[in-house]
């Protein structure tokens, strides 16, 4: 939630900050603001609405030249999306400006204290209280870094704070607790941002910040200390993607680009993890093999799309390893007092690696002495940093709020984990694993086939764009695909869409079916138990009641096609891998419907890409 930028160097700060905010607008887009240090002190501009409103404001009321500043794009928590509530917030005298991402839990108490001290608040935000506290410390004679240290000592909650002080030239100071922040290291210039995408056009050298750390940047230096004023180790890393990955590259939406990037993202995620014998090499599994052999249960914890990936993982991991797997929404996990022991393996899945619900689940699991493996797409994010091991999905930056390549690469990581556990626990013969691995390696080419043949899906989007309800059905791993297809449609097209287990329909939801209702049905490949035939029967059940059936099934599945009003063919793959293909037309359908409806596909209403509050 919220994107933060800080800059100090030789370029025009306004240009760097606005460009940086543009690349982070996906994190929150209900207001934006900037503050810079000029010869006349701190000057700020802020506006409700999307970044374009701030850009217009900057044209109408230009800022004086400056090489030191901060910026913010907001997803509102405390206080609605108004000009006043937009960040930056200034202290009482206007000497200090501050931007904040996160939530200050003891805000009411701090605000009461400041009001008693004569401070008049200009906004309803929790963040403004921090600006006043920080300025009070600065006015008491502390340097900006020390003032920040004293201020964070008063705060409860999660935060990234970035601040400037009119009397502290060439310096920007930031603090981080449970909320993302990275430093970009340039040549005589330094950047701070919630996400490296913000400064990727200027530098690919970055520094990770740890929990409870303060960083002071000047054009030539980066000094990292802990909240207790201890010097902290600096952990530099090289960003292995470039500006083109953070741009639309000719597509109308990031989401569309990311849909089409999936074959490559999947092959990148497989890369380096398969040996010549087609067995798995997961060097990053830094958990002792003996321990992994001893685990007696797995709990997968995630939110949204990542949760749907977890539901699919359950089928695969249980089938290959015979270890019982539970899948839990991260926001529910710790509140139900889950049974977690040192023999439980907790697997978290998060594209951003910053989702607060998932992060809290990681912490809870580790407190119960469970080992945590995280599947994550963001190098150095908080969740992987706090986990015992991490399997990175190499999807590259995912900027569209609706997750696409995040999902398919999470599935690949789950398959790799499941097969790896089967391998080290001797739950499967080597040749069985090798044959499944070959099927995984064949997936990118099959994904390309599906993506090359989306004409029917696009036509369908035109036909169905005015429908008020769409249902999605699936059985076995097709069920989470149905949930994910419905989520995609809801979040960007704002249509009422529901996913159901196909067999569950007759226990209630079938009452929703009426003449002409579009129902997508994911049909599993033939040949496994009676799974396929059961789903074909479910198609007939809804069709008999007037539904318009849109059937996703193997290309030559004549039986399924017979009952399809619209048939979306898929290449043949093992049942457990079918979600990687079946989700592709559903993603493109949602993207196209939302486009036709005139929605902002990449920045749907009320949502933010990375949800860093519980
Ligand atoms: O970054 P994460 O994978 O932890 O995010 C989890 C969900 O917030 C995310 O998948 C959300 O549901 C997406 N908007 C779905 O498209």
Boltz pocket constraint, residues with backbone or C-beta under 6 A from the ligand:
constraints:
  - pocket:
      binder: B
      contacts: [[A, 303], [A, 304], [A, 305], [A, 306], [A, 349], [A, 350], [A, 351], [A, 352], [A, 353], [A, 354], [A, 355], [A, 358], [A, 401], [A, 402], [A, 403], [A, 404], [A, 406], [A, 487], [A, 491], [A, 607], [A, 608], [A, 609], [A, 610], [A, 611]]
      max_distance: 6.0
